[in-house]
Amino acid sequence: MRQINTQLTRDKVVAELRREILYGRIKSNQELYQDKIADELGVSRMPVREALQVLANEGLVTVKPNKVATVNEISGQFIHDHFEIRTLLEQEAMRRVCRRGVDCTELWNCYNRAQEAIEQEDFKRFNDFNGQIHSIIWHEANNISLEKILSQLWHTMETASYARKYAQLSNDDHRLIIESIEKQDEETAIKTITQHVKRSYDRILEQMPNQEN
């Protein structure tokens, strides 16, 4: 694994471990030792311990009483079930947002900045604005539990790996979604978010080893 700066947060450790697990570089049933991970990433044990607990909550690892974590099997069924639930909740969030008639100024700002990032081929920055767009929508759905669950589902399968084609398709969806929210067009909004999540599902399957769509 790549060494990371000691000043980076627990979330950075989570992201690194999650990526290694989802891409199959850390195998199912492999044991993860806090000291070894901390040495490899160049951080203290505390963020590693916290990161493993986050991954356990996401279902990616199981933390044993002796503090050793074991990687769970990331099966095709696991991925399918994850995206099936996310799709249903994203659809419900979209219904709520369309019916509320929210101000889309902040959404348009994030969309435009995401587009600028694509043009500059800065896909890490694009992913930041991509996440902000979704976070705003979840928040505007006005249900704390719905927002929390969608945020967790998002982060569980987040790999932050984009090619220009995927980033542009994603941002094109964002434009249609924002337009639909402004028009309070539930049907188009739900149709678009459904294809948007499906594309994420397909992309994850392409990146993961030994998985078929």
C-alpha positions as CSV (number, residue, x, y, z in Angstrom):
1,M,0.0,0.0,0.0
2,R,1.1,3.6,-0.5
3,Q,2.5,5.5,2.4
4,I,0.4,8.5,3.4
5,N,1.2,11.6,5.3
6,T,0.8,11.4,9.1
7,Q,-1.3,14.6,9.1
8,L,-4.1,13.0,7.0
9,T,-7.2,12.1,8.9
10,R,-8.8,8.8,9.8
11,D,-11.0,9.2,6.7
12,K,-7.9,9.1,4.5
13,V,-6.9,5.8,6.1
14,V,-10.4,4.5,5.6
15,A,-10.3,5.5,1.9
16,E,-6.9,3.8,1.4
17,L,-8.0,0.5,3.1
18,R,-11.4,0.6,1.3
19,R,-9.8,1.0,-2.1
20,E,-7.3,-1.9,-1.4
21,I,-10.2,-4.2,-0.3
22,L,-12.6,-3.3,-3.2
23,Y,-9.8,-3.7,-5.8
24,G,-8.8,-7.0,-4.4
25,R,-5.3,-6.1,-3.4
26,I,-6.3,-7.0,0.2
27,K,-8.0,-10.4,-0.1
28,S,-11.1,-11.9,1.5
29,N,-10.3,-13.5,4.9
30,Q,-7.0,-11.7,5.1
31,E,-6.2,-10.5,8.6
32,L,-5.4,-6.8,9.2
33,Y,-3.1,-5.9,12.0
34,Q,-3.2,-2.3,13.4
35,D,0.6,-2.1,13.9
36,K,1.4,-3.3,10.5
37,I,-1.1,-1.0,8.7
38,A,0.1,2.0,10.8
39,D,3.7,1.3,9.8
40,E,2.9,0.9,6.1
41,L,0.8,4.1,6.0
42,G,3.1,6.1,8.2
43,V,0.4,6.9,10.8
44,S,-0.3,6.2,14.5
45,R,-2.4,3.3,15.6
46,M,-5.4,5.4,16.6
47,P,-6.6,6.4,13.1
48,V,-6.1,2.9,12.0
49,R,-8.2,1.5,14.9
50,E,-10.9,4.0,14.1
51,A,-10.7,3.3,10.3
52,L,-11.2,-0.4,10.9
53,Q,-14.3,0.3,13.0
54,V,-15.7,2.4,10.1
55,L,-15.0,-0.4,7.7
56,A,-16.6,-2.9,10.1
57,N,-19.8,-0.7,10.2
58,E,-19.8,-0.7,6.4
59,G,-19.6,-4.5,6.3
60,L,-16.2,-4.7,4.7
61,V,-14.3,-6.2,7.6
62,T,-15.0,-8.0,10.9
63,V,-13.1,-6.8,14.0
64,K,-12.3,-9.6,16.4
65,P,-12.1,-9.2,20.2
66,N,-8.3,-9.3,19.9
67,K,-8.5,-6.2,17.7
68,V,-7.4,-8.1,14.6
69,A,-9.7,-7.4,11.7
70,T,-10.6,-9.9,9.0
71,V,-11.6,-8.9,5.5
72,N,-15.1,-10.0,4.6
73,E,-16.0,-11.6,1.2
74,I,-17.0,-8.8,-1.2
75,S,-19.3,-10.9,-3.4
76,G,-21.4,-9.9,-6.4
77,Q,-24.5,-10.3,-4.1
78,F,-23.0,-7.9,-1.6
79,I,-22.4,-5.2,-4.3
80,H,-25.9,-5.8,-5.8
81,D,-27.7,-5.5,-2.5
82,H,-25.7,-2.4,-1.7
83,F,-26.7,-0.6,-4.8
84,E,-30.3,-1.9,-4.8
85,I,-30.8,-0.2,-1.4
86,R,-29.0,2.9,-2.4
87,T,-31.1,3.2,-5.5
88,L,-34.4,3.0,-3.5
89,L,-33.2,5.6,-0.9
90,E,-31.9,7.9,-3.6
91,Q,-35.2,7.7,-5.4
92,E,-37.0,8.6,-2.1
93,A,-34.7,11.5,-1.5
94,M,-35.4,12.8,-5.0
95,R,-39.2,12.6,-4.4
96,R,-38.9,14.6,-1.2
97,V,-36.6,17.3,-2.7
98,C,-38.8,17.7,-5.8
99,R,-41.9,18.1,-3.7
100,R,-40.2,20.7,-1.3
101,G,-39.2,23.0,-4.2
102,V,-35.7,23.8,-2.9
103,D,-33.4,26.6,-4.0
104,C,-30.9,25.1,-6.4
105,T,-28.3,27.9,-6.3
106,E,-25.8,25.9,-4.3
107,L,-26.4,22.8,-6.5
108,W,-25.7,24.8,-9.7
109,N,-22.5,26.2,-8.1
110,C,-21.2,22.7,-7.4
111,Y,-22.2,21.5,-10.8
112,N,-20.3,24.4,-12.5
113,R,-17.2,23.8,-10.4
114,A,-17.4,20.1,-11.1
115,Q,-17.5,20.9,-14.8
116,E,-14.5,23.1,-14.5
117,A,-12.6,20.3,-12.8
118,I,-13.5,17.9,-15.6
119,E,-12.1,20.4,-18.2
120,Q,-8.9,20.7,-16.1
121,E,-8.8,16.8,-15.8
122,D,-8.7,17.2,-12.1
123,F,-10.9,14.2,-11.2
124,K,-10.1,14.3,-7.5
125,R,-11.6,17.8,-7.4
126,F,-14.5,16.6,-9.5
127,N,-15.2,13.9,-7.0
128,D,-15.3,16.4,-4.2
129,F,-18.0,18.4,-6.0
130,N,-19.7,15.3,-7.1
131,G,-20.0,14.3,-3.4
132,Q,-21.2,17.8,-2.5
133,I,-24.0,17.7,-5.0
134,H,-25.3,14.4,-3.6
135,S,-24.9,15.6,0.0
136,I,-26.9,18.8,-0.6
137,I,-29.8,16.7,-2.1
138,W,-29.7,14.2,0.8
139,H,-29.8,17.1,3.3
140,E,-32.7,18.9,1.4
141,A,-34.7,15.7,1.6
142,N,-35.2,16.8,5.2
143,N,-34.8,13.4,6.9
144,I,-31.8,13.0,9.2
145,S,-31.8,9.2,9.1
146,L,-32.2,9.1,5.3
147,E,-29.3,11.5,4.9
148,K,-27.1,9.5,7.3
149,I,-27.7,6.2,5.6
150,L,-27.2,7.5,2.1
151,S,-23.9,9.1,3.2
152,Q,-22.7,5.8,4.6
153,L,-23.7,3.9,1.5
154,W,-21.9,6.5,-0.7
155,H,-18.7,6.2,1.3
156,T,-18.8,2.4,1.4
157,M,-18.4,2.1,-2.3
158,E,-16.4,5.3,-3.0
159,T,-13.2,4.7,-4.8
160,A,-12.7,8.2,-6.2
161,S,-11.4,6.7,-9.5
162,Y,-12.7,8.5,-12.6
163,A,-11.9,8.7,-16.2
164,R,-13.0,11.7,-18.2
165,K,-15.8,9.8,-19.9
166,Y,-17.4,8.7,-16.6
167,A,-17.0,12.1,-15.0
168,Q,-18.7,13.8,-17.9
169,L,-21.6,11.3,-17.9
170,S,-21.9,11.8,-14.2
171,N,-22.0,15.6,-14.4
172,D,-24.5,15.4,-17.3
173,D,-26.8,13.5,-15.0
174,H,-26.3,16.2,-12.3
175,R,-27.5,18.8,-14.7
176,L,-30.6,16.9,-15.5
177,I,-31.3,16.2,-11.8
178,I,-30.9,19.9,-10.9
179,E,-33.2,21.0,-13.7
180,S,-35.7,18.4,-12.6
181,I,-35.6,19.6,-9.0
182,E,-36.2,23.2,-10.2
183,K,-39.2,22.1,-12.3
184,Q,-40.4,19.8,-9.5
185,D,-40.4,17.0,-12.1
186,E,-40.3,13.9,-10.0
187,E,-40.5,11.5,-12.9
188,T,-37.5,12.8,-14.7
189,A,-35.5,13.2,-11.4
190,I,-36.1,9.7,-10.3
191,K,-35.4,8.2,-13.8
192,T,-32.1,10.2,-13.9
193,I,-30.9,9.3,-10.4
194,T,-31.7,5.6,-11.1
195,Q,-29.5,5.5,-14.2
196,H,-26.9,7.6,-12.3
197,V,-26.6,5.0,-9.5
198,K,-26.7,2.1,-12.1
199,R,-23.7,3.6,-13.8
200,S,-21.8,3.7,-10.5
201,Y,-22.8,0.1,-9.9
202,D,-21.4,-0.9,-13.4
203,R,-18.2,1.1,-12.8
204,I,-17.6,-0.6,-9.5
205,L,-18.0,-4.0,-11.1
206,E,-15.6,-3.1,-13.8
207,Q,-12.9,-2.1,-11.3
208,M,-13.3,-5.0,-9.0
209,P,-11.7,-8.3,-9.7
210,N,-13.7,-11.5,-10.5
211,Q,-17.0,-9.7,-10.6
212,E,-19.4,-9.8,-13.5
213,N,-22.3,-7.4,-14.3
